[in-house]
Amino acid sequence: MQKTLSFLLLLFINFLFSQSYHFDYFVEDTSKETSNEENSWIRNYFYDSKSGKKLHLRNYENGFLASLYDKESQKSHYFYVSKEKSQLTFTYAYSFEHEGSKTIKDINKNDDIEVVKIDSLNYKVNIFKDKQKRKKKYAMDILIKKSPVDFFEIPMEYSRSEEVIQRLKSYLCCDQKYMTKSSDFINFKYKETSRFEITKFEKTDLTLVLPEKLKIDVPFWNK
């Protein structure tokens, strides 16, 4: 009995001093090119509505590999994921330390961002190459909907995406939560059009605990 209590106490202490992450939503989104070729892809990830952290899933060997970037610690953490029926099991694999923050030239710093409210759920975003609005770089038609939590995604990697989201949110009522439903996107430089849509946004309850001593390695695609 005493050994059992000692073992449980040890587990509790390890849990207490280990880093843990909690995710309360599972998300699936799809992107589909509507110009040139009918290319499409799907992303699956877990989302923490409090911290905004995401745990991305990708195919790996006979299962999945989950990856999480922690901006505060400048580390990425990876977990092997196995699936049996509808049950996912996460096993810590390794962590990767990112280099200290570097000053990176922001090629979008001179862009002029314009967010126009069409109605309460429809918004148009135009991004111009300069303040004179002589050349348009991107355009988005974003449809939002009411949601239990705020969740906004834009269909491109853009260094000022958070600014776009904050400008859109400035039009919204403060006591109501919203999320992106879909977005039509145009990249004028490459003459590409695509459609982005969130197809699943489901409540879940996932907690992952890191070991007290991390295994530092490099991602398998860099080996």
N, C-alpha and C positions, 0 to 999 in steps of 0.2 A: 504494500500500500504506500509506504514511504517512498519507494523507488518510483512508483507511478506518479506521485505528486511532484517529485523532484524533476521528472521528465517533462511533465506538463508545465511546470514553472519555467524550465529552460526554454521550451518552445515559446512560451508567452514572452519571455525576455528577448529572444531572438526576433520575434515578430515586432515587438515594441521599438527596437532599435534599427530595424530594417526599413528601407524605403519601400513604400507601397503606392500603388496607383489604383484608382477606382474609375470604372466606366459605367455610365448609366443608359447609354443608347447604342444601338447597332445601326449602322448606316450603309446603304448601298446607293451608289450613284452611277449613272451611265452618261457617256459622251459619244456622240455620233457625228462624224463628218458628213455634211450634206453637199459638199462641193468636191469635185474631182473624183474621189473614190468613196465608196460607202464603208469607211473604216469606223469601227465602234469598239469601245472598251468599257469594262466595268470595274469599279473600285469597291472594296468592302473594308470597313474599318469600324472600330469601337470609338465612342466619343464621350468625353467627360464634360458635362454641361457646366460645371463650376470652373474648371481650369482651362477648358478649351483644348486639352491635349487629345491626341488621336493615336490609336493603336492600329496600324495598317496591316492588312493580311495580303500575302502573296504566295503563289504556288511554290512549293519547294519539295523536291523529291516525291515521296509518297504522301505528303501532307501539306502543311503551310508553314511559313515563317512570318511571325508577327514582329513588327518594328515600332518603336516608340522613341521620339526625340524629346528630350527634356532640356528646354532652353536654359533653365536656371543652372543646371549642373554642367551644361555643354557636353552631354553624353547621349548616345543612342543605345537603347537596350533591345535585345533580340530574344525571342522565345520560339522554340519549336512547338508546333501545334499539331496535334493528332485529332482525328475526328472518328467517333464511333457512333453510328446512327446520327442523332442530332446533338450529341454531346461533344464539346470541344475541351481538350486537355492541354494546358499550357505548361511548358517546361523551360526554365531559364536556360539560355544558350551562352550568351556572352554580351559584353558591352563594348562600345567604341567611344574613345575620347576624341572630341573635336578640338582642333587647334583654337587657341585664344582668339577673341574677336579681332577681326581685321577691318581696316577701313576699305570698303569696297565701293568703287565708283558706281553711283546709281545712274544708269543711262536713262531713267525715266523721271529724273528730278525736275526737268523743265516742262513736263507734260501738263496740259491743262485738262482737269477732270470736270466734266459737266454731268450732273445727275438731275434728270427731269422727272417730275411726278406726273404720270398720265392719269391715274386714279389711285384709290387707296391700296390696290394690290399690284399695280403695274408701273414699272419704272424703266426709263431709258437712260443708259449710261453712254456718253461719248467721251473718248479720250483723244485729245489732239496732241500733236508733236510739240507745239509751243503755245505761248499765251495768245498769239495772234489768231489762233484757230485756223491756220491756213491749210493744214494737212491732218486728216483724221487717221489715227493709228488703229483704234479698236472701237467697236460699238456693241452694246449689249441691250437686249430687251429682257428684263428680269421680271418674272412673275413670282410673287410671294404668297404665303397663306398663313393663317393663324396657327400657332403651335404652343405646346406646353412650355417650351424653352426657346430662347433665341438661337438660331442656327443659320448662318449666312455663308454661302459659298459662291465664288465667281468662277467661271469656266476657263481660267487661264492662270499661269504662274506670272504674277505681276508684283513688283517690289512695293507698290503703293496700294495693294489690294485692300489693306485694312482701312485706308483713307476712303476708298470707294464705298466700303461697307458702312463706315461711320456717317458718311454723307447721306446715304440711303436711309439709315436708321433715324437721322434727324427729322425726317418727314413723318415718322411713325408715332403713334400714341404711346405715351410712357407706361401705361398700365396694361398693355397688351403685348404678348410675345408673338414673334413671327419667325418664319424660316423660308429659305429659298425653295420654291417648287420646281421651277425650270428656268432656263435662260437660253436665248438664241444669241449667238456670238459671231462677229465678223472680224477677221484679221485682214486689214486692207493691204498690208505689205505683201502678204503671200496669197491674197485673194482667196482666203479660206473661210468657209462658213461651217458652223457646227451647232449642235443642240445638246444642251446639258440638262439632265433631269435627276432629281432625287427620287428613287423608286422605292426605297425602304427607309423608315425612321422608326425603329422599334425600341420600346423600353427593355432594358436588360439590367443585370446586376453582376458585374465582373470585377474582381479584385485580384491584382497581381502583386506579388511580393518579391522584391529583389533579395538575393542572399546578402549577408553581412559583408562578405568579401567578394567583390566583383571579379569576373574573369575578363580581362581586357584583351581584345582581339580586333581584327579588322573585318569588315563585312565580306562574306564569301565571294562576292562578285569582284572584289579588289585583290583577291589572292591569285 
